[in-house]
Amino acid sequence: MVSRHILECVDRLIRDGMQLLNIPFGGKVMLLTGTIRQCCPVSDNEILESSILMCKKNSPLWTQFTKLSLTVNVRADPNEHEFKN
């Protein structure tokens, strides 16, 4: 639910702190979790377009991330003690 503005602010803060102004996030690794489809950022403006523009995918930083997807459900049955360990 973090808006692109927060992500871009964190980027600028880390770049300034690391004194690496031309490297995204000052060369630090950022890990974002969750699904982009679950919750859009909430806008004070009730217009849908303003919420869409606040989405992380509309940030120029979005292309710098590597997107990973879980494709296999690995939930264990209660009897699978070896797998749980």
C-alpha positions in Angstrom: 0.0 0.0 0.0 3.0 2.3 -0.2 2.7 4.9 -2.9 5.3 5.6 -5.5 6.0 8.9 -3.8 7.1 7.2 -0.6 9.3 4.8 -2.6 10.9 7.7 -4.5 11.5 9.6 -1.2 13.2 6.5 0.3 15.3 6.3 -2.9 16.4 10.0 -2.6 17.1 9.6 1.1 19.4 6.6 0.6 21.1 8.1 -2.4 21.9 11.3 -0.4 23.1 9.2 2.6 25.3 7.0 0.5 26.5 10.0 -1.6 25.8 7.9 -4.7 23.3 10.2 -6.5 23.2 8.3 -9.8 22.7 4.8 -8.5 19.1 3.7 -7.5 18.8 3.4 -3.7 22.5 4.2 -3.4 23.4 0.7 -4.4 21.5 -0.9 -1.5 19.3 -3.9 -2.0 15.6 -3.2 -1.5 13.2 -6.0 -0.9 9.5 -5.4 -1.5 7.0 -8.1 -0.8 3.4 -8.8 -1.5 1.3 -8.6 -4.6 0.9 -5.5 -6.6 -2.7 -6.4 -7.4 -4.0 -6.6 -3.8 -4.1 -3.0 -2.5 -3.7 0.2 -4.4 -2.4 3.2 -2.5 -5.1 5.3 -1.0 -5.5 8.9 -2.2 -7.2 11.8 -0.5 -8.6 12.6 -4.0 -11.5 10.3 -4.7 -10.7 10.2 -8.4 -9.5 6.7 -9.5 -6.9 8.1 -11.8 -5.0 9.8 -8.9 -4.8 6.4 -7.1 -3.5 4.7 -10.2 -0.8 7.4 -10.7 0.3 6.8 -7.1 0.9 3.1 -7.9 4.5 1.8 -7.6 4.4 0.5 -11.1 4.1 4.1 -12.4 7.4 5.0 -10.8 10.6 5.2 -12.9 12.2 3.0 -10.1 9.9 0.1 -10.9 12.1 -1.0 -13.8 15.1 -1.3 -11.5 13.4 -4.2 -9.5 13.6 -7.9 -10.3 10.2 -9.4 -10.1 9.9 -12.9 -8.6 6.8 -15.1 -8.5 6.0 -18.1 -6.4 4.8 -20.8 -8.7 4.6 -23.9 -6.6 2.4 -24.3 -3.5 4.6 -26.0 -0.9 2.3 -26.2 2.1 3.0 -29.3 4.2 0.4 -31.8 5.4 0.5 -32.4 9.2 1.9 -35.9 8.6 4.9 -34.7 6.6 7.4 -34.3 9.5 10.5 -34.6 7.3 9.3 -31.8 5.0 8.5 -29.5 7.9 11.9 -30.0 9.4 
